[in-house]
Amino acid sequence: MSQSWKSLWKSECGKAIPIYRVLVPESVNQGVMKAWNARGYRYTAGAPSAIMLTGGMRRNFFRSSMLFKGGTGAGAAVTAGFAAPSGLALLSGFAEAALTFGALGGVTAVGTGVFAAVTGPKYFRDPKRLSRKNRQKVNQAQWITPGSLGFQPGRKEGRDTDEQRLFHLAVTIARKIVRTRAWTHPILRDHVSRVDLDHAVASIGLRLSELVRLREEIESIRDAGTAKSVETYLSKLAVAFTSMANRVLSMHEYYERLTELDQQLMLLHNSERSRELGDRVLDVLSRTAADDSADWQFRELRIDAESQSSVISDLVAELDQTADDFDDFDSRLAAAQEAVDALEPTPSPSADKDRLEE
């Protein structure tokens, strides 16, 4: 980790406007996330592209919902439209008109019931559907945004914080990780299932948002009597921030390992493709020129796939070690969080004296 996080931020996303909206996975249940996944929403740090806000996240607004709700609603309205004049005609003594409107209303009511019986099960079994309980859970979803980390756009009144810059860097690295060939390659299926990238990035965002709020609270009590205590608190917060900066740097190291593995996977693919093409060429020669020397010539020119496989195995082992180092920061973050919790700002004696004099 010879490179500092700030220099890495400048090279990776220093000129880009922070656009992200990352869900804290623990703030909603699995049912909500399954429905969002079925709808194709991008709501995690591991999404390969920018995470966009949609008003449909807390509503059931999709095809089966529109068919069921729209059809039954329209059928009920038409039925009511026939029932009202039927009742008025009956009260006015027009029995034949009342019977006619009543019959039409009955037909539409039956048709609406049949339509609901056909479209209802499809809607209630639709994986995109949010139950009433889950729609309430959606309202409790917690999001990490640039604003929650102290970012405010604008030239005159705009501001930014180191916490926002660090989290912007973490999101950028996460998006690069999921776009690598190695991340989706079958050879790393077991490895990827062990690395919870979304949870790791969200936990960094939570800790950084806590640091932003706590620093603002500490700064709010700064005066002549508490200046020394405030500086002490801020220096302790800097220790917690450094711990998270190290974790983001380890994420970037993990990404670099994946890019190295990408190159080896491409060599392996080309070597296997070369072997297939060589076999086809040999087959053509055996059926045409019958050149006995072609076999060993192709074997000399062909890339050795077995050696590439050995190199990839070594890289995967190194990648596992890097992931272990990356996960080890969880314990460091827990220790840093304990230190932050222990730093709840307490008024100094001089501050208490000033308040009493007031």
C-alpha positions as CSV (number, residue, x, y, z in Angstrom):
1,M,0.0,0.0,0.0
2,S,2.7,2.4,-1.0
3,Q,0.2,4.7,-2.8
4,S,-1.9,7.0,-0.7
5,W,-5.7,6.9,-0.9
6,K,-5.8,10.6,-1.9
7,S,-3.5,10.2,-4.9
8,L,-5.5,7.1,-5.9
9,W,-8.7,9.1,-5.6
10,K,-7.3,11.8,-7.9
11,S,-6.3,9.3,-10.5
12,E,-9.5,7.2,-10.4
13,C,-12.4,9.6,-9.8
14,G,-11.0,13.1,-8.9
15,K,-12.6,14.8,-11.9
16,A,-15.9,12.8,-11.7
17,I,-19.0,14.1,-9.9
18,P,-20.0,11.6,-7.2
19,I,-23.1,9.7,-8.3
20,Y,-24.0,6.8,-6.2
21,R,-26.8,5.5,-4.0
22,V,-25.7,2.4,-2.2
23,L,-28.1,0.3,-0.2
24,V,-27.2,-0.8,3.3
25,P,-28.1,-4.6,2.9
26,E,-29.1,-5.0,6.5
27,S,-31.8,-2.3,6.3
28,V,-34.1,-4.4,4.2
29,N,-34.9,-8.1,4.1
30,Q,-34.2,-10.7,1.4
31,G,-37.7,-10.6,0.0
32,V,-37.3,-6.9,-0.9
33,M,-33.9,-7.5,-2.6
34,K,-35.2,-10.5,-4.5
35,A,-38.1,-8.4,-5.9
36,W,-35.7,-5.6,-6.8
37,N,-33.4,-8.1,-8.5
38,A,-36.3,-9.4,-10.5
39,R,-37.1,-5.9,-11.7
40,G,-33.5,-5.3,-12.7
41,Y,-32.8,-2.4,-10.3
42,R,-29.2,-1.5,-9.5
43,Y,-29.0,-0.7,-5.9
44,T,-25.6,-2.1,-4.6
45,A,-22.0,-1.0,-4.8
46,G,-21.2,-4.0,-6.8
47,A,-23.5,-2.9,-9.7
48,P,-21.3,-2.6,-12.9
49,S,-22.8,0.8,-13.7
50,A,-24.1,3.8,-11.9
51,I,-26.9,3.2,-9.4
52,M,-30.1,5.1,-10.4
53,L,-33.0,6.1,-8.3
54,T,-36.5,4.9,-9.3
55,G,-39.8,5.8,-7.7
56,G,-41.0,2.3,-8.4
57,M,-38.9,0.8,-5.7
58,R,-41.6,1.0,-3.1
59,R,-44.5,0.3,-5.5
60,N,-45.8,-2.7,-7.5
61,F,-45.7,-1.1,-10.9
62,F,-45.1,-3.7,-13.6
63,R,-47.0,-5.7,-16.3
64,S,-48.8,-8.3,-14.2
65,S,-49.7,-5.7,-11.6
66,M,-51.2,-3.3,-14.3
67,L,-53.2,-6.1,-15.9
68,F,-54.7,-7.3,-12.6
69,K,-55.3,-4.0,-10.9
70,G,-56.2,-2.1,-14.1
71,G,-58.5,-4.8,-15.4
72,T,-60.4,-5.4,-12.1
73,G,-60.6,-1.7,-11.4
74,A,-62.1,-1.0,-14.8
75,G,-64.5,-3.9,-14.5
76,A,-65.6,-2.7,-11.0
77,A,-66.1,0.8,-12.4
78,V,-68.2,-0.5,-15.3
79,T,-70.3,-2.7,-13.0
80,A,-70.9,0.2,-10.7
81,G,-71.9,2.3,-13.8
82,F,-74.6,-0.2,-14.6
83,A,-75.7,-0.7,-11.0
84,A,-76.3,3.0,-10.3
85,P,-78.9,3.6,-13.1
86,S,-80.4,0.2,-12.4
87,G,-81.2,1.2,-8.8
88,L,-82.5,4.6,-9.9
89,A,-84.8,3.0,-12.5
90,L,-86.1,0.6,-9.9
91,L,-86.9,3.4,-7.5
92,S,-88.6,5.3,-10.3
93,G,-90.8,2.4,-11.2
94,F,-89.1,1.5,-14.5
95,A,-88.8,-2.2,-13.9
96,E,-87.8,-3.1,-17.4
97,A,-85.0,-0.6,-17.5
98,A,-83.8,-1.7,-14.0
99,L,-83.8,-5.3,-15.2
100,T,-81.8,-4.4,-18.3
101,F,-79.1,-2.4,-16.4
102,G,-79.0,-5.0,-13.7
103,A,-78.4,-7.8,-16.3
104,L,-75.6,-5.8,-17.9
105,G,-74.1,-5.1,-14.5
106,G,-74.3,-8.8,-13.6
107,V,-72.5,-9.7,-16.9
108,T,-69.7,-7.2,-16.3
109,A,-69.4,-8.4,-12.7
110,V,-69.0,-12.0,-13.8
111,G,-66.5,-11.0,-16.5
112,T,-64.5,-9.0,-13.9
113,G,-64.5,-12.0,-11.6
114,V,-63.2,-14.3,-14.4
115,F,-60.6,-11.8,-15.4
116,A,-59.4,-11.5,-11.8
117,A,-59.3,-15.3,-11.4
118,V,-57.0,-15.5,-14.4
119,T,-54.7,-12.5,-13.8
120,G,-54.7,-12.6,-10.0
121,P,-52.5,-15.7,-9.5
122,K,-50.0,-14.5,-12.0
123,Y,-49.7,-11.2,-10.1
124,F,-49.5,-12.7,-6.6
125,R,-46.8,-15.2,-7.8
126,D,-44.9,-12.6,-9.8
127,P,-41.3,-12.5,-8.4
128,K,-41.4,-8.7,-8.9
129,R,-44.2,-8.3,-6.4
130,L,-43.6,-6.6,-3.1
131,S,-46.0,-7.8,-0.3
132,R,-47.6,-5.2,1.9
133,K,-45.2,-6.0,4.7
134,N,-42.2,-5.6,2.3
135,R,-43.5,-2.3,1.0
136,Q,-43.4,-1.0,4.6
137,K,-39.8,-2.4,4.9
138,V,-38.8,-0.4,1.8
139,N,-39.6,2.8,3.6
140,Q,-37.0,1.8,6.2
141,A,-34.3,1.2,3.6
142,Q,-31.0,3.0,4.5
143,W,-29.0,4.6,1.6
144,I,-25.5,6.0,1.5
145,T,-25.3,9.0,-0.8
146,P,-22.9,11.8,-1.3
147,G,-25.1,14.1,0.7
148,S,-25.0,11.7,3.7
149,L,-21.2,12.0,3.7
150,G,-21.1,15.8,3.7
151,F,-21.0,16.5,-0.1
152,Q,-22.8,19.6,-1.3
153,P,-22.7,20.6,-5.0
154,G,-22.2,24.1,-6.2
155,R,-19.3,26.5,-6.9
156,K,-20.0,29.1,-4.2
157,E,-21.6,27.1,-1.4
158,G,-20.3,23.7,-2.5
159,R,-18.2,21.5,-0.2
160,D,-16.7,18.1,0.0
161,T,-15.3,15.8,2.7
162,D,-12.5,13.3,2.8
163,E,-15.1,10.7,3.9
164,Q,-17.1,11.3,0.7
165,R,-14.0,11.1,-1.5
166,L,-12.9,7.9,0.2
167,F,-16.3,6.2,-0.3
168,H,-16.5,7.5,-3.9
169,L,-13.1,5.7,-4.5
170,A,-14.5,2.5,-2.8
171,V,-17.6,2.5,-5.1
172,T,-15.4,3.2,-8.2
173,I,-13.1,0.3,-7.3
174,A,-16.1,-2.0,-6.6
175,R,-17.6,-1.3,-10.0
176,K,-14.2,-2.1,-11.7
177,I,-14.0,-5.3,-9.8
178,V,-17.3,-6.7,-11.0
179,R,-16.4,-5.7,-14.6
180,T,-13.3,-7.9,-14.7
181,R,-13.3,-11.2,-16.6
182,A,-12.0,-13.0,-13.5
183,W,-15.0,-11.9,-11.3
184,T,-17.5,-13.7,-13.5
185,H,-15.2,-16.6,-14.7
186,P,-16.3,-20.1,-13.5
187,I,-12.8,-20.7,-12.1
188,L,-13.5,-18.1,-9.4
189,R,-17.1,-19.1,-8.6
190,D,-16.3,-20.4,-5.1
191,H,-14.0,-17.5,-4.4
192,V,-16.5,-14.8,-5.4
193,S,-19.2,-16.4,-3.3
194,R,-16.9,-16.0,-0.3
195,V,-16.2,-12.3,-0.9
196,D,-19.3,-10.2,0.0
197,L,-18.3,-7.1,-1.9
198,D,-21.6,-5.2,-1.4
199,H,-21.5,-5.8,2.3
200,A,-17.9,-4.7,2.6
201,V,-18.5,-1.4,0.7
202,A,-21.7,-0.6,2.6
203,S,-20.0,-1.2,5.9
204,I,-17.3,1.3,4.9
205,G,-20.0,3.8,4.0
206,L,-21.8,3.4,7.3
207,R,-18.6,3.9,9.3
208,L,-17.7,7.0,7.2
209,S,-21.1,8.5,7.7
210,E,-20.8,8.0,11.4
211,L,-17.5,9.8,11.4
212,V,-19.0,12.7,9.4
213,R,-21.8,13.1,11.9
214,L,-19.6,12.7,15.0
215,R,-17.0,15.2,13.7
216,E,-19.8,17.8,13.1
217,E,-21.1,17.3,16.6
218,I,-17.6,17.6,18.0
219,E,-16.9,20.8,16.0
220,S,-20.2,22.3,17.3
221,I,-18.9,22.4,20.9
222,R,-15.6,24.0,20.0
223,D,-14.8,27.1,22.0
224,A,-11.9,28.5,24.0
225,G,-12.5,26.0,26.8
226,T,-13.0,22.9,24.8
227,A,-10.5,23.5,21.9
228,K,-8.0,21.1,23.4
229,S,-10.5,18.3,23.9
230,V,-11.9,18.8,20.4
231,E,-8.5,18.5,18.8
232,T,-7.9,15.3,20.9
233,Y,-11.2,13.8,19.7
234,L,-10.5,14.7,16.1
235,S,-7.1,13.1,16.2
236,K,-8.7,9.9,17.4
237,L,-11.3,10.0,14.6
238,A,-8.4,10.4,12.2
239,V,-7.1,7.0,13.4
240,A,-10.5,5.4,12.6
241,F,-10.5,7.1,9.2
242,T,-7.0,5.8,8.4
243,S,-8.2,2.2,9.2
244,M,-10.9,2.5,6.6
245,A,-8.6,4.2,4.1
246,N,-6.3,1.1,4.4
247,R,-9.3,-1.1,3.7
248,V,-10.1,0.8,0.5
249,L,-6.4,0.5,-0.6
250,S,-6.6,-3.2,0.0
251,M,-9.7,-3.3,-2.2
252,H,-7.6,-1.7,-5.0
253,E,-4.8,-4.2,-4.4
254,Y,-7.4,-6.9,-4.8
255,Y,-8.6,-5.3,-8.0
256,E,-5.0,-5.3,-9.4
257,R,-4.8,-9.1,-8.6
258,L,-7.9,-9.6,-10.6
259,T,-6.5,-7.7,-13.6
260,E,-3.4,-9.9,-13.5
261,L,-5.6,-12.9,-13.4
262,D,-7.6,-11.5,-16.4
263,Q,-4.4,-11.5,-18.5
264,Q,-3.6,-15.1,-17.6
265,L,-7.2,-16.2,-18.3
266,M,-7.0,-14.6,-21.7
267,L,-3.7,-16.5,-22.4
268,L,-5.3,-19.7,-21.2
269,H,-8.3,-19.0,-23.5
270,N,-6.0,-18.3,-26.5
271,S,-3.9,-21.4,-25.8
272,E,-6.9,-23.6,-25.6
273,R,-8.2,-22.0,-28.8
274,S,-4.8,-22.5,-30.4
275,R,-4.9,-26.2,-29.5
276,E,-8.3,-26.6,-31.0
277,L,-7.3,-24.9,-34.2
278,G,-4.1,-27.0,-34.4
279,D,-6.1,-30.2,-34.1
280,R,-8.4,-29.0,-36.9
281,V,-5.4,-28.1,-39.1
282,L,-3.8,-31.5,-38.4
283,D,-7.1,-33.2,-39.3
284,V,-7.2,-31.3,-42.6
285,L,-3.6,-32.2,-43.4
286,S,-4.2,-35.9,-42.5
287,R,-7.1,-36.0,-45.0
288,T,-5.2,-34.0,-47.7
289,A,-1.4,-33.7,-47.7
290,A,-0.7,-36.4,-45.1
291,D,2.3,-34.4,-43.9
292,D,3.9,-36.5,-41.1
293,S,6.0,-33.7,-39.8
294,A,3.1,-31.3,-39.3
295,D,2.2,-32.9,-36.0
296,W,5.4,-32.1,-34.1
297,Q,5.7,-28.7,-35.7
298,F,2.3,-27.6,-34.4
299,R,3.1,-29.0,-31.0
300,E,6.3,-26.8,-30.9
301,L,4.4,-23.7,-32.0
302,R,1.3,-24.2,-29.8
303,I,1.1,-22.4,-26.4
304,D,1.2,-24.8,-23.5
305,A,-2.2,-24.6,-21.8
306,E,-1.0,-26.7,-18.9
307,S,1.6,-24.2,-17.9
308,Q,-1.0,-21.4,-18.1
309,S,-3.3,-23.4,-15.9
310,S,-0.5,-23.7,-13.3
311,V,0.1,-20.0,-13.4
312,I,-3.6,-19.3,-12.9
313,S,-3.7,-21.7,-9.9
314,D,-0.9,-19.8,-8.3
315,L,-2.6,-16.5,-9.0
316,V,-5.9,-17.7,-7.5
317,A,-4.0,-18.8,-4.3
318,E,-2.5,-15.3,-4.1
319,L,-5.9,-13.8,-4.7
320,D,-7.4,-15.8,-1.8
321,Q,-4.6,-14.5,0.4
322,T,-5.4,-10.9,-0.7
323,A,-9.1,-11.5,0.1
324,D,-8.2,-12.8,3.5
325,D,-6.2,-9.6,4.1
326,F,-9.1,-7.6,2.9
327,D,-11.5,-9.4,5.2
328,D,-9.1,-9.0,8.1
329,F,-9.9,-5.3,8.1
330,D,-13.3,-6.2,9.5
331,S,-11.7,-6.8,12.9
332,R,-9.8,-3.6,12.6
333,L,-12.9,-1.7,11.8
334,A,-14.6,-3.2,14.8
335,A,-11.8,-2.1,17.0
336,A,-11.9,1.4,15.4
337,Q,-15.7,1.5,15.9
338,E,-15.2,0.7,19.6
339,A,-12.8,3.5,19.8
340,V,-15.2,5.9,18.1
341,D,-18.1,4.9,20.4
342,A,-15.8,5.5,23.4
343,L,-15.2,9.1,22.0
344,E,-18.7,10.4,22.7
345,P,-18.0,14.1,23.3
346,T,-18.2,15.0,27.0
347,P,-18.0,18.6,28.1
348,S,-14.8,19.6,29.8
349,P,-14.8,21.2,33.2
350,S,-14.2,24.6,31.8
351,A,-17.1,24.2,29.4
352,D,-19.4,23.2,32.3
353,K,-18.2,26.3,34.1
354,D,-19.0,28.5,31.1
355,R,-22.5,27.1,30.8
356,L,-23.1,27.6,34.5
357,E,-22.0,31.2,34.3
358,E,-24.4,31.7,31.4
